[in-house]
Amino acid sequence: MPARKSAKEWNAGQTGESRTPIRSSVIEQCTVERCGDVASSRRLPRGWVRTSVSESSEPAREWCSGWCSTVGIALAELRMQDAG
């Protein structure tokens, strides 16, 4: 099946087969102590992130980096409580 005009414009006219996806783990266990712990009232170390997702069953948590916090937010969004 030929590509649509919009697809050709997006791909700068290139056609062909897609690359085989690389098989790798997207989420690996963080090795930093206390990363992902339930948030406390303590002052966070420099560079750490505290996250909280409204209406999630996951509590607020503390993360060692932006990358870990992004993974945590995504998981919290998957655990949203029913709006009913």
N, C-alpha and C positions, 0 to 999 in steps of 0.2 A: 504494500500500500504506500503510495507516494506521500511524502510529508506535505502538510499544509503550508501555505504561503507564510503564515505567521511563524511556524516552526523553522522554516528556512531563514527567515529574517533573524530570529533569535540565535540560530546556530551559524550565522554568517554564511549560509549556503552549504555547510558541511553536512554530509550524510554518512551513513555507515552504522555499524553495530556499536552498542554501548560497551564500555569496559566491564569486565567481570568485577563485581564488588569485592573489596578487600575484607577478609574475614578477621575481625579483631574485636576485642572486648571494648565496648564504649564506656562502661562504668567499671572501674576497678576499685577495690577496697583502699581507702586512704589509710596511710600508715601513721599520720600525725595524731598524737595522743589528744583526746577530748574532741576531735573533729566530729561533728554530727551529734554531740551531746545535747540533751534538752537544755534550753536557755536558762541561765541563772541570772541573778542580779549583779554578778561580779563584772568588773570592768574587763572588756575583751583585750587580748594582746593586740598590738599594732598589726593592721592588715586583716584581722579576722572580721567575719560578717555574721550578723544576727539576722535570721529570717523568720517570718511569720506569714502564713497564707490564711487569709480570712475564710472562715467556714470549713477549714480542712480538719480532718480528725487527727492530723499530725500536730504536735505542739511546736512552739517556737524553738528553733535550734541555733546552735553556734557552729560556724564553719571556718576552717583554716584559710580558705582562699575563695576567690570568686568562682572558680571552676567547681569546687565542692558545693558551694551554695547554690549554683545553678542546677546541679543535679538534685540537690535537696528540695528546691522549689518545685522542680518538675515532679518529683515523687509526691510532694504534698498536694499538688494540683490533681494528681491521679486519685488521691484519697479524700476528695471533697465529700462533705456530709450531704445527705439528701436534703433538698430545699423544702420538702413537704412538711 
